[in-house]
Amino acid sequence: MNPAEFWTRFRLVHKGLNNVTTPTAPATQDPALLRRAAARAQATGRPALLRQAQPSPAVRVDAGLRAALAAGEPVFAAVDQATGAQVLAVGALPQWGGPVADAAEARLRYAHAQAALVVQGQPPAAAPLACFALPFSPGPRPADSPWATAPLGELRVPHTLWWRADGRSPWWQVRHQAIGPEGTIDAPAPARPRALPFTDGSGAPSAPLADEPRPLESEAAWCARVADAVRACDADLLQKVVLARAVHCPAPAGTRLDPAATFEALATRERGTLVFALSAGAGAVFLGATPELLAEVRGPTLRTQALAGTIARPLYGAAADAQAGQALLASAKDQREHQAVVDGIRTALVAVCPLLGGDTRPQLRTLASVHHLETRLEGRLQAHVGLLDVITCLHPTPALGGSPRRAAAQWLAEAEPLDRGWYGAPFGWLTPDGGGVARVAIRSALVAPTGATAFAGAGIVSGSDPAREWRETAVKLMPVRAALRTTPTAGASAPASAPASAPARPPADPDTHAQVRHGC
C-alpha cells in the first residue's frame, strides 16, 4: 500500500467519523525522519515503525466503530464512562501484531514494536501504541466453541487511532506506518472497499432483541457442577472457584445483530463502566460494559482494584436501594470473600510491587443494576516492569478464577466445559513505554450477525446454593442482553416500532436481593 492509498482510506474513514467533508490534513512527513527510519530498517533488517501524531477534531467512537466494521477493518473501541477517556483504533500492521497465547507472548511481540519505533510530533505519553485481548486460558479451543473463528488472543498495532485522555482533554489522531529500507511504506493489507456505506455515523434503524436466550448448558447440569465445587470447598481443596456459563441469543428471521448499535446502547445505559468492542474475526465482535480494572500503569505507578462482592439493586425505591448497599457492606461473608481477593492481588504482585497501598476497607461502588464492594490499590513498580508483566502476575485474579489460584485453575480445566475465550480475561491498550490500561472483560458477549453468546460467572464457596447461583448469573447477563440490537437484513423491512427499552436495573431476586459474590 502506497502513501496515496493510505490517505485515501484515512480520509474516507475520517469523513465517516466526523461527518465533515474536509478532514484534518495529514502531518507532513519529515524527509530526515524518513531517512532515519529507513536507516534503522536497513541496519536491523526489519521495518521501522513510524508514529505520527497531531491534534484531531472530536470523534464519535460509535460512528467510527460502524465505519471500520463496514469496511472490514480490525477495530478496537472503548469509552470510559467514568473518566471520559476514549479510544478508537482501526486496522492492524502485521509486522508487529498477531495471535498471542498469553501476556508473556504478547510482551515478546510488543518488544519488537517498541524497538522499531520512530516518532514524529509530540503525542502525549499515554496515547496508545497497540491494543490487545488475551484469552482466559491458553488451552486449545474445542471445535464447537463460539470462539472457534477468533484468535486465541491478539496484539494489534493499528494503522490509525483516535484518543483522548479524559472528558476534558483534546483529541489526538495517531497513525502508524511500516518503513522499509528504501523509505517506502511496507504495510500490505487485504483488499478493502474504496467507500464507506455512510457519512453521518448513523446506521439502519435498530430494535432491541426481544427473544429469550437459550442456555448453552441446562440449569440442572450447571447446578450439578456448582454442587461439585461446593464439595471441593467443603473438603478444603479450594477456598473459592468461579464458574461461568453462557447463553445464546439468536437474531430473529430477517434481522442481524448490530454491534455498533449495541455498543451505543451500552454506552447510554451502563454508566460508570468501560464500554468496549473488539473485532474478533469472521464478522464477530466481542463487546460489553466492564466495571473492573485489572491494572493501569503510568511510568512507575501501578493502579489496580479488587472488585468482589455484589448485590442486585432493587428495581424501585431509593430507600430499598440504600438498604441493599448497606446490607452488602455489612455482610461478613462478602467481606471475607472480598478480602480474599485483596490478599490474592497483594500476594501476586509482591515480586514487582512490594509496597501496595490503597483503601483500608472496601467502598461501595454503584452501577446501573448492582452495587459492588471495591478496594482501590496503588503502588510503585520495580524498574523495567510494564503492564504486560503485571498482567502475567495477576491473571486470573481470585475474582475470576478462584483461590488457591493454581488449584482453582486446575479444577476449572477439568470440570468446566465452556470455552471462555476472551471473557473474564484482560484486554486494553499499551503505551510506547510499556504502560497502559488493562480491563477485565466481564458483562460481555460475542456478537455475530446471526446471534450473540453472552457470558456470566459466579463465585462458589462453602455454603453456596446452586439454584441461587444460577439466578445470580441471570442478573449479570441482563445488562448486555438488554443492550443487544438488531437491524433488518438486505431485502427485509425495517423493524416495527421498537419496544420500550428494558429497565436499567433487573428485578430483585426472589430472595429479596440476590447477592452476587464476585465481579464476574
C-alpha positions as CSV (number, residue, x, y, z in Angstrom):
1,M,0.0,0.0,0.0
2,N,1.5,3.3,-1.0
3,P,1.0,6.6,0.9
4,A,-1.7,7.9,-1.5
5,E,-3.8,4.8,-1.0
6,F,-3.3,5.0,2.8
7,W,-4.5,8.6,3.0
8,T,-7.4,8.0,0.6
9,R,-8.7,5.4,3.0
10,F,-7.9,7.6,6.0
11,R,-10.0,10.5,4.5
12,L,-12.9,8.2,3.9
13,V,-12.8,6.8,7.5
14,H,-12.3,10.3,9.0
15,K,-15.3,11.6,7.0
16,G,-17.4,8.8,8.4
17,L,-16.3,9.6,11.9
18,N,-16.8,13.3,11.9
19,N,-19.5,14.0,9.2
20,V,-17.2,16.6,7.6
21,T,-16.1,16.9,4.1
22,T,-12.6,18.3,4.9
23,P,-10.8,16.1,7.4
24,T,-7.7,17.2,9.2
25,A,-4.7,17.3,6.8
26,P,-2.1,14.6,7.5
27,A,1.1,15.6,9.2
28,T,3.8,16.4,6.8
29,Q,6.5,13.7,6.7
30,D,9.9,15.0,7.5
31,P,12.4,13.7,4.9
32,A,15.1,13.5,7.5
33,L,12.8,11.4,9.7
34,L,12.0,9.1,6.9
35,R,15.7,8.7,6.1
36,R,16.3,7.8,9.8
37,A,13.5,5.3,9.8
38,A,14.8,3.7,6.5
39,A,18.4,3.6,8.0
40,R,17.1,1.8,11.1
41,A,15.2,-0.7,8.8
42,Q,18.4,-1.2,6.8
43,A,20.5,-1.7,10.0
44,T,18.2,-4.1,11.7
45,G,16.8,-6.0,8.7
46,R,13.3,-5.2,9.9
47,P,10.8,-2.4,9.1
48,A,10.9,0.7,11.3
49,L,7.6,1.8,12.9
50,L,6.9,5.4,12.2
51,R,4.5,7.1,14.5
52,Q,2.9,10.4,13.6
53,A,0.6,12.4,15.9
54,Q,-1.4,15.6,15.6
55,P,-4.5,17.2,17.3
56,S,-7.8,16.0,15.9
57,P,-11.4,17.2,15.8
58,A,-13.8,15.4,18.1
59,V,-14.6,11.8,17.1
60,R,-17.8,9.8,17.5
61,V,-16.4,6.4,18.6
62,D,-19.7,4.6,17.8
63,A,-19.7,6.0,14.3
64,G,-16.0,5.0,13.9
65,L,-16.8,1.5,15.1
66,R,-19.6,1.2,12.5
67,A,-17.4,2.6,9.7
68,A,-14.5,0.3,10.5
69,L,-16.7,-2.8,10.7
70,A,-18.4,-1.9,7.4
71,A,-15.0,-1.5,5.7
72,G,-13.8,-4.9,7.0
73,E,-11.1,-3.3,9.2
74,P,-10.0,-4.7,12.6
75,V,-11.2,-2.3,15.2
76,F,-11.0,-1.6,18.9
77,A,-13.3,0.9,20.5
78,A,-13.6,1.9,24.2
79,V,-15.4,4.7,26.1
80,D,-14.7,5.1,29.8
81,Q,-18.0,6.4,31.2
82,A,-16.4,7.4,34.5
83,T,-13.4,9.5,33.2
84,G,-14.4,10.3,29.6
85,A,-11.3,8.6,28.2
86,Q,-11.9,7.2,24.7
87,V,-10.0,5.1,22.2
88,L,-10.8,4.2,18.6
89,A,-8.1,2.0,16.9
90,V,-8.6,1.0,13.3
91,G,-6.6,-1.5,11.2
92,A,-3.6,-3.6,12.1
93,L,0.0,-3.6,10.9
94,P,1.0,-7.3,10.5
95,Q,4.7,-6.7,11.2
96,W,4.2,-6.3,14.9
97,G,0.9,-7.8,15.8
98,G,-0.8,-11.1,15.5
99,P,-2.1,-14.0,17.6
100,V,-0.8,-14.5,21.1
101,A,-1.5,-17.1,23.7
102,D,-0.8,-15.1,26.9
103,A,0.7,-11.9,28.3
104,A,4.2,-13.3,28.1
105,E,4.0,-13.9,24.4
106,A,2.3,-10.5,23.8
107,R,5.3,-9.0,25.7
108,L,7.8,-10.5,23.3
109,R,5.8,-9.3,20.2
110,Y,5.4,-5.8,21.7
111,A,9.1,-5.5,22.4
112,H,9.7,-5.7,18.7
113,A,7.3,-2.8,18.1
114,Q,9.0,-0.7,20.8
115,A,12.4,-1.4,19.4
116,A,11.3,-0.3,15.9
117,L,9.6,2.9,16.9
118,V,10.5,6.2,15.3
119,V,8.3,9.2,16.4
120,Q,7.3,12.4,14.6
121,G,5.3,15.0,16.5
122,Q,4.7,15.1,20.3
123,P,1.9,12.7,21.1
124,P,1.0,12.5,24.9
125,A,2.9,9.8,26.6
126,A,-0.3,8.0,27.5
127,A,-1.5,7.8,23.8
128,P,-1.8,4.1,22.9
129,L,0.6,2.3,20.5
130,A,-1.2,-1.0,20.5
131,C,-4.3,-2.8,21.7
132,F,-4.7,-6.3,22.9
133,A,-7.1,-9.1,24.0
134,L,-5.9,-12.1,25.8
135,P,-7.6,-15.5,26.4
136,F,-8.8,-16.6,29.9
137,S,-6.8,-19.7,29.5
138,P,-4.2,-20.6,26.7
139,G,-5.6,-24.2,26.2
140,P,-6.8,-25.4,22.8
141,R,-10.3,-24.5,21.6
142,P,-13.0,-27.1,21.0
143,A,-14.4,-27.3,17.5
144,D,-17.9,-26.3,18.7
145,S,-16.7,-23.3,20.7
146,P,-18.4,-19.9,19.9
147,W,-14.8,-18.6,19.7
148,A,-13.7,-21.1,17.1
149,T,-13.1,-18.4,14.4
150,A,-11.4,-16.0,16.8
151,P,-7.6,-15.9,17.5
152,L,-6.7,-17.3,20.9
153,G,-5.5,-13.9,21.8
154,E,-4.4,-10.9,19.8
155,L,-2.0,-7.9,19.8
156,R,-2.6,-5.2,17.3
157,V,-0.6,-2.1,16.3
158,P,-3.3,-0.1,14.5
159,H,-2.6,1.9,11.3
160,T,-4.8,4.8,12.7
161,L,-6.1,5.6,16.1
162,W,-8.0,8.5,17.8
163,W,-7.6,9.0,21.5
164,R,-8.4,11.4,24.3
165,A,-7.2,11.0,27.9
166,D,-10.4,12.1,29.6
167,G,-13.5,14.1,29.1
168,R,-11.7,17.5,29.3
169,S,-8.7,16.6,27.2
170,P,-8.3,17.3,23.5
171,W,-8.5,14.6,20.9
172,W,-5.4,13.2,19.2
173,Q,-5.1,11.3,15.9
174,V,-2.1,9.0,15.6
175,R,-1.1,7.0,12.5
176,H,1.5,4.2,12.2
177,Q,3.4,3.1,9.2
178,A,6.0,0.4,8.5
179,I,9.0,1.9,6.7
180,G,11.3,-0.4,4.8
181,P,15.0,0.2,3.9
182,E,14.1,2.2,0.7
183,G,11.8,4.5,2.7
184,T,8.6,3.1,1.2
185,I,5.6,2.0,3.2
186,D,5.8,-1.7,3.9
187,A,2.3,-2.4,5.1
188,P,0.5,-5.0,2.9
189,A,-3.3,-5.1,3.5
190,P,-6.2,-7.1,2.2
191,A,-8.5,-5.5,-0.4
192,R,-11.0,-3.1,1.2
193,P,-14.0,-1.2,-0.1
194,R,-13.0,2.2,-1.5
195,A,-16.0,3.9,0.0
196,L,-17.8,3.6,3.3
197,P,-21.6,2.9,3.3
198,F,-22.5,6.1,5.2
199,T,-21.1,9.5,6.1
200,D,-23.2,10.6,9.1
201,G,-22.4,8.0,11.7
202,S,-25.9,6.5,11.7
203,G,-26.9,3.0,10.6
204,A,-30.2,1.3,9.7
205,P,-33.0,1.6,12.3
206,S,-32.3,-0.8,15.1
207,A,-34.5,-2.6,17.7
208,P,-33.9,-4.4,21.0
209,L,-33.6,-8.1,20.8
210,A,-36.8,-9.4,22.5
211,D,-36.4,-13.2,22.2
212,E,-35.5,-15.2,25.2
213,P,-31.9,-16.6,25.2
214,R,-31.0,-20.3,25.1
215,P,-28.6,-21.5,27.8
216,L,-25.7,-23.4,26.3
217,E,-25.9,-25.7,29.3
218,S,-29.0,-26.8,31.2
219,E,-29.7,-25.4,34.6
220,A,-29.6,-28.9,36.0
221,A,-26.2,-29.7,34.6
222,W,-24.7,-26.3,35.6
223,C,-26.1,-26.5,39.1
224,A,-24.7,-30.1,39.5
225,R,-21.2,-28.6,38.7
226,V,-21.8,-25.9,41.3
227,A,-22.6,-28.6,43.9
228,D,-19.3,-30.4,42.9
229,A,-17.5,-27.1,43.5
230,V,-19.1,-26.6,46.9
231,R,-18.0,-30.1,47.9
232,A,-14.4,-29.3,46.8
233,C,-14.6,-26.2,49.0
234,D,-16.0,-28.1,51.9
235,A,-13.1,-30.6,51.6
236,D,-10.6,-27.6,51.7
237,L,-9.4,-28.5,48.2
238,L,-10.5,-25.0,47.2
239,Q,-11.3,-21.8,49.1
240,K,-13.3,-20.4,46.1
241,V,-13.8,-21.1,42.4
242,V,-15.6,-19.0,39.8
243,L,-17.9,-21.0,37.4
244,A,-19.0,-19.4,34.2
245,R,-22.0,-20.1,31.9
246,A,-23.2,-18.7,28.6
247,V,-26.5,-18.2,26.8
248,H,-27.1,-17.9,23.0
249,C,-29.3,-15.0,21.8
250,P,-30.3,-15.7,18.1
251,A,-31.2,-12.9,15.8
252,P,-34.9,-13.2,14.6
253,A,-35.5,-14.1,11.0
254,G,-35.0,-11.2,8.6
255,T,-32.6,-9.4,11.0
256,R,-29.0,-9.4,12.0
257,L,-27.4,-8.3,15.2
258,D,-25.8,-4.8,15.0
259,P,-22.6,-4.5,17.1
260,A,-22.4,-0.7,16.7
261,A,-25.9,-0.1,17.8
262,T,-25.4,-2.5,20.8
263,F,-22.2,-0.5,21.7
264,E,-24.2,2.7,21.6
265,A,-27.0,1.2,23.8
266,L,-24.4,0.0,26.4
267,A,-22.8,3.5,26.4
268,T,-26.2,5.0,27.1
269,R,-27.2,2.6,29.8
270,E,-24.2,1.4,31.7
271,R,-22.8,4.4,33.5
272,G,-19.6,4.0,35.5
273,T,-18.2,1.3,33.2
274,L,-15.8,1.0,30.3
275,V,-17.9,0.2,27.2
276,F,-15.8,-1.7,24.7
277,A,-15.9,-3.5,21.4
278,L,-13.1,-5.6,19.7
279,S,-13.4,-7.2,16.3
280,A,-12.9,-11.0,16.8
281,G,-12.7,-12.4,13.3
282,A,-15.3,-13.8,10.8
283,G,-17.6,-10.8,11.3
284,A,-17.8,-11.2,15.1
285,V,-17.4,-8.5,17.7
286,F,-16.7,-9.0,21.4
287,L,-18.3,-6.2,23.4
288,G,-19.5,-5.3,26.8
289,A,-19.5,-2.8,29.7
290,T,-17.0,-3.8,32.3
291,P,-16.7,-2.1,35.7
292,E,-13.4,-3.9,36.5
293,L,-9.9,-2.5,36.2
294,L,-7.2,-5.1,36.2
295,A,-4.3,-2.7,36.1
296,E,-3.2,0.7,34.9
297,V,0.5,1.5,34.6
298,R,1.8,5.1,34.1
299,G,5.5,5.3,34.5
300,P,6.4,3.6,37.7
301,T,2.9,4.0,39.2
302,L,0.5,1.0,39.3
303,R,-3.2,1.2,40.0
304,T,-5.4,-1.8,40.4
305,Q,-8.6,-2.8,42.3
306,A,-10.4,-5.7,44.0
307,L,-14.0,-5.9,42.8
308,A,-15.6,-8.7,44.6
309,G,-19.0,-8.8,46.4
310,T,-22.1,-7.6,44.6
311,I,-25.7,-7.2,45.3
312,A,-28.5,-6.6,42.8
313,R,-30.2,-3.2,43.1
314,P,-34.0,-3.3,43.5
315,L,-36.0,-2.0,40.6
316,Y,-37.8,0.7,42.5
317,G,-37.3,2.7,45.7
318,A,-34.4,4.8,46.8
319,A,-34.8,3.6,50.4
320,A,-34.7,-0.1,49.3
321,D,-31.7,0.7,47.1
322,A,-29.8,2.3,50.0
323,Q,-30.7,-0.7,52.2
324,A,-29.3,-3.1,49.7
325,G,-26.0,-1.2,49.6
326,Q,-25.8,-1.2,53.4
327,A,-26.6,-4.9,53.5
328,L,-23.7,-5.6,51.2
329,L,-21.3,-3.5,53.3
330,A,-22.5,-5.3,56.5
331,S,-22.3,-8.8,55.0
332,A,-19.5,-10.7,56.9
333,K,-19.4,-13.4,54.2
334,D,-19.0,-10.9,51.4
335,Q,-16.4,-9.0,53.3
336,R,-14.4,-12.2,53.9
337,E,-14.6,-13.1,50.2
338,H,-13.6,-9.6,49.2
339,Q,-10.6,-9.6,51.5
340,A,-9.5,-12.9,49.9
341,V,-9.3,-11.1,46.5
342,V,-7.4,-8.2,48.0
343,D,-4.9,-10.6,49.7
344,G,-4.6,-12.6,46.4
345,I,-3.7,-9.4,44.5
346,R,-1.2,-8.3,47.0
347,T,0.5,-11.8,47.0
348,A,0.5,-11.9,43.2
349,L,2.2,-8.5,42.9
350,V,4.8,-8.8,45.7
351,A,7.7,-9.5,43.3
352,V,7.0,-6.5,41.1
353,C,5.3,-4.1,43.5
354,P,6.4,-4.8,47.1
355,L,4.6,-1.8,48.7
356,L,1.0,-1.7,47.6
357,G,-1.1,0.9,49.4
358,G,-4.7,2.0,49.0
359,D,-8.1,1.8,50.6
360,T,-8.0,0.3,54.2
361,R,-11.6,-1.0,53.8
362,P,-13.9,-1.7,50.8
363,Q,-16.1,1.0,49.5
364,L,-19.5,0.8,47.8
365,R,-19.4,1.1,44.0
366,T,-22.8,1.7,42.5
367,L,-23.6,0.9,38.9
368,A,-26.9,0.9,36.9
369,S,-28.1,-2.5,38.1
370,V,-25.8,-3.6,41.0
371,H,-23.7,-2.5,44.0
372,H,-20.1,-3.7,44.3
373,L,-17.6,-3.9,47.0
374,E,-14.4,-2.2,45.7
375,T,-10.9,-1.7,47.2
376,R,-8.6,0.6,45.2
377,L,-4.9,-0.2,45.4
378,E,-1.8,1.7,44.2
379,G,1.9,1.2,44.4
380,R,5.3,1.8,42.8
381,L,6.6,-0.8,40.4
382,Q,10.1,-2.1,40.3
383,A,12.3,-0.9,37.5
384,H,11.6,-2.2,33.9
385,V,8.2,-3.7,34.8
386,G,5.4,-2.9,32.4
387,L,1.7,-3.6,32.1
388,L,2.1,-7.0,30.4
389,D,4.4,-8.1,33.2
390,V,1.8,-7.0,35.7
391,I,-0.9,-9.0,33.8
392,T,1.3,-12.1,33.9
393,C,1.4,-11.8,37.7
394,L,-2.3,-11.0,38.2
395,H,-4.4,-13.0,35.7
396,P,-6.6,-14.6,36.7
397,T,-7.4,-12.9,40.0
398,P,-9.4,-14.8,42.6
399,A,-12.5,-12.8,41.4
400,L,-12.5,-14.6,38.1
401,G,-10.6,-17.8,38.7
402,G,-10.5,-18.8,42.3
403,S,-8.3,-19.5,45.3
404,P,-5.8,-21.0,45.6
405,R,-5.0,-19.8,42.2
406,R,-3.4,-22.9,40.7
407,A,-5.8,-25.3,42.3
408,A,-8.8,-23.4,41.1
409,A,-7.3,-23.2,37.5
410,Q,-6.8,-26.9,37.5
411,W,-10.3,-27.6,38.8
412,L,-11.8,-25.4,36.1
413,A,-9.7,-27.0,33.3
414,E,-11.1,-30.4,34.3
415,A,-14.6,-29.6,35.2
416,E,-15.8,-26.6,33.2
417,P,-16.8,-27.4,29.6
418,L,-17.3,-23.8,28.5
419,D,-14.6,-22.1,26.4
420,R,-14.5,-18.7,28.0
421,G,-12.4,-17.3,25.1
422,W,-11.8,-13.6,25.9
423,Y,-14.5,-13.5,28.6
424,G,-13.0,-12.8,32.0
425,A,-9.6,-12.1,30.5
426,P,-7.5,-8.9,30.2
427,F,-7.9,-6.5,27.3
428,G,-6.9,-2.9,26.8
429,W,-4.1,-0.8,25.3
430,L,-0.4,-0.3,25.6
431,T,1.7,2.9,25.5
432,P,5.2,3.2,23.9
433,D,6.9,3.0,27.3
434,G,5.2,-0.4,28.2
435,G,2.5,1.1,30.4
436,G,-1.2,1.2,29.6
437,V,-4.6,0.1,30.8
438,A,-5.9,-3.5,31.2
439,R,-9.5,-4.2,32.0
440,V,-11.3,-7.4,32.8
441,A,-13.7,-8.5,30.1
442,I,-16.9,-9.2,32.1
443,R,-20.5,-8.3,31.5
444,S,-19.8,-9.1,27.9
445,A,-21.0,-11.0,24.8
446,L,-19.5,-12.3,21.5
447,V,-21.8,-10.8,18.8
448,A,-22.0,-12.4,15.3
449,P,-24.6,-11.4,12.7
450,T,-26.8,-14.4,13.4
451,G,-26.6,-14.4,17.1
452,A,-24.8,-13.5,20.3
453,T,-23.2,-15.6,23.1
454,A,-23.4,-13.8,26.4
455,F,-21.3,-14.8,29.4
456,A,-21.5,-14.6,33.2
457,G,-19.9,-16.2,36.2
458,A,-20.5,-16.8,39.9
459,G,-18.1,-17.3,42.7
460,I,-18.6,-20.6,44.5
461,V,-17.7,-21.1,48.2
462,S,-18.7,-23.4,51.0
463,G,-22.4,-22.9,51.6
464,S,-23.2,-21.7,48.1
465,D,-26.7,-22.6,46.9
466,P,-26.7,-23.9,43.2
467,A,-30.2,-22.5,42.4
468,R,-29.4,-19.1,43.8
469,E,-26.0,-19.0,41.9
470,W,-28.0,-19.7,38.7
471,R,-30.3,-16.8,39.4
472,E,-27.3,-14.6,40.2
473,T,-25.7,-15.3,36.8
474,A,-29.0,-14.3,35.2
475,V,-28.8,-10.9,36.9
476,K,-25.3,-10.5,35.5
477,L,-26.4,-11.5,32.0
478,M,-29.1,-8.9,31.9
479,P,-27.2,-5.7,31.0
480,V,-25.6,-7.0,27.9
481,R,-28.7,-8.9,26.8
482,A,-30.8,-5.8,27.2
483,A,-28.4,-3.8,25.1
484,L,-28.4,-6.2,22.1
485,R,-29.8,-4.5,19.0
486,T,-30.9,-5.9,15.6
487,T,-31.3,-4.3,12.1
488,P,-33.0,-5.7,9.0
489,T,-31.0,-7.9,6.7
490,A,-30.8,-7.0,3.0
491,G,-34.3,-7.0,1.5
492,A,-36.1,-7.1,4.8
493,S,-38.4,-4.3,6.0
494,A,-37.4,-2.0,8.8
495,P,-38.3,-3.2,12.3
496,A,-41.6,-2.2,13.8
497,S,-41.7,0.5,16.4
498,A,-39.1,-0.6,18.9
499,P,-40.5,-1.6,22.3
500,A,-39.5,0.4,25.3
501,S,-36.0,-0.3,26.5
502,A,-35.7,-2.8,29.3
503,P,-35.2,-1.2,32.7
504,A,-31.6,-0.5,33.6
505,R,-32.0,-2.4,36.8
506,P,-33.0,-6.1,36.9
507,P,-35.9,-7.2,39.0
508,A,-34.9,-8.1,42.5
509,D,-34.1,-11.7,43.2
510,P,-36.9,-13.8,44.8
511,D,-34.7,-13.9,47.9
512,T,-35.2,-10.1,48.1
513,H,-31.7,-9.1,47.0
514,A,-29.6,-11.6,45.1
515,Q,-26.1,-11.3,46.4
516,V,-23.6,-11.8,43.5
517,R,-20.4,-12.6,45.3
518,H,-17.8,-11.8,42.7
519,G,-17.4,-9.1,40.0
520,C,-17.8,-11.5,37.0
